[in-house]
Amino acid sequence: MNPLKPGQIVRSKAGRDRGRYLVVLEVIDDQYVLVSDGKLRMANHPKKKKVLHLAKTNRISKEIEARLNEGRKVTNVDVRRVLDTLNIGDSDKTDIPTGD
């Protein structure tokens, strides 16, 4: 079973985006999710990422989760606002606890 939820903040462990924080926009299945950081990976073209390549955090954006549950569109501004509010918009700002 996939432990990630839409709206959850994750950190990439592998790939070109290693170390970047992303927001889960959609759970595809047990192995894949769609993620965005609102800057390099836009919300309208999210990255399909393997769950194994992500470190989950204990943070879930209620704002983004609510928008997705209501079927409303999530914008890049929404994603950036969430990551910037948590001071994790860029990988070198701070490190938040992960669920690993």
DALINLIN-V949195 format. One record per backbone hydrogen bond with DSSP energy under -0.5 kcal/mol. NH is the residue of the N-H (numbers start at 1). CO is the residue of the C=O. Records with the same first field share a line. If there is no record, write none. Layout:
NH = CO, CO
This chain:
3 = 1
7 = 24
8 = 5
9 = 59
10 = 22
11 = 55
12 = 20
13 = 53
14 = 53
18 = 15
19 = 12
20 = 17
22 = 10
23 = 36
24 = 8
25 = 34
26 = 34
28 = 26, 32
29 = 32
33 = 49
34 = 26
35 = 47
36 = 23
37 = 41
38 = 41
42 = 40
45 = 42
46 = 43
47 = 35
49 = 33, 47
51 = 31
53 = 50
54 = 51
55 = 11
56 = 54
57 = 9
58 = 97
61 = 7
62 = 60
65 = 61
66 = 62
67 = 63
68 = 64
69 = 65
70 = 66
71 = 68
72 = 67
75 = 73
79 = 75
80 = 76
81 = 77
82 = 78
83 = 79
84 = 80
85 = 81
86 = 82
87 = 84
88 = 83
93 = 90
94 = 90
99 = 56
